[in-house]
Each structure stands twice: as C-alpha cells, then as structure tokens.
Amino acid sequence: MNDSVSSVLFLVLEMLFLAAAHWLGGPPWMALGAVAVVVQAFVRPQASRLLLVMPAIVWLGLFHVTDNRELFFPYAMALTAFVSLPLAAHGGWLGGGLMVGSFLVIRVMQQASGRVLAVEMAVAAVILVLTLATAPRIQGRWPTEAALVAAASLAAFVGLAL
C-alpha cells in the first residue's frame, strides 16, 4: 500500500475510532482517544498501527455494556502503551507522560478523590516504566506489540483492586 493511501486510511480509521469512543463512552473517552491518535499521527501514521488500539476498544465496549466507569483506567493505559511503543527509543516518556497527564486531568475534572488519583498515578507510572523498558526489544513485531498493549491494559484493570 502506498503512503498516500495508507495516510488516508489512517485518517478514516482514526475518525471512526474517535466517533466510536464518543458514542460508546462519551467526551472523556473521545478526548483521551484524540490525544492518542494525534500523537500517533505525528509519529507513525500507519493504518496498521491502529490495530494496536483493539484492547482500548474492548474496554470501551465493556464500559458501554456495563456502565462501569472504572474501565476508563485500562482504556487509558492501553492508549498509553499504544502511544509509547513507537516513541520508546526517543521520547517515550514524553508521549506516555502526555497520555498519563491527560488521563489524570480528566480524572480531576471528574472529581476523583485524592486517594484514587494517587493509586491511578502510581499504577500508571509502573505500567509506563515497564512498557518503555520492554518496547525497544519488541518494536516492529506486531503480535508482541499488541500483547504489550493488552498486558498494559490488563495490569491497569488489576490495579483497580488496589
């Protein structure tokens, strides 16, 4: 697939993802998704890379079905891993930090308690450190990258128990 077709496909798919995030989750889910796809558009705008948001889409769907607001955290960490992977060699902290910071701003706007924010921030920091430590070893191997994104979101889900 040539670069222009891939770029157009990337734009169409990211718009579909953002529309689904807004429809299924609402403005906070769409806003965080927008941060992720904008960063990805500047780093590696390849349509195939958007397949790595599948774990986030699963959490979005589960939220829509269950109305469990806590599922926003694993969604956020899936997107954090998604953004951090292509940036791991240079600037992964910036991309991952932007995602975690955006998540925390949304959580403050949602009036999360200080204790909840502290736990989410600690768990997010651990997930980001592990993602960035693992990413350079697996970059370019799509199945392994997808597994890392899924593992990051599952770790966030488990972290909800803290």
Sequence and secondary structure as in RCSB ss.txt:
>XXXX:A:sequence
MNDSVSSVLFLVLEMLFLAAAHWLGGPPWMALGAVAVVVQAFVRPQASRLLLVMPAIVWLGLFHVTDNRELFFPY
AMALTAFVSLPLAAHGGWLGGGLMVGSFLVIRVMQQASGRVLAVEMAVAAVILVLTLATAPRIQGRWPTEAALVA
AASLAAFVGLAL
>XXXX:A:secstr
  HHHHHHHHHHHHHHHHHHHHHHT HHHHHHHHHHHHHHHHH   GGGGGGGHHHHHHHHHHHHH  GGGHHHH
HHHHHHHHHHHHTTTTHHHHHHHHHHHHHHHHHHTT  HHHHHHHHHHHHHHHHHHHHHHHHHTT HHHHHHHHH
HHHHHHHHHTT 
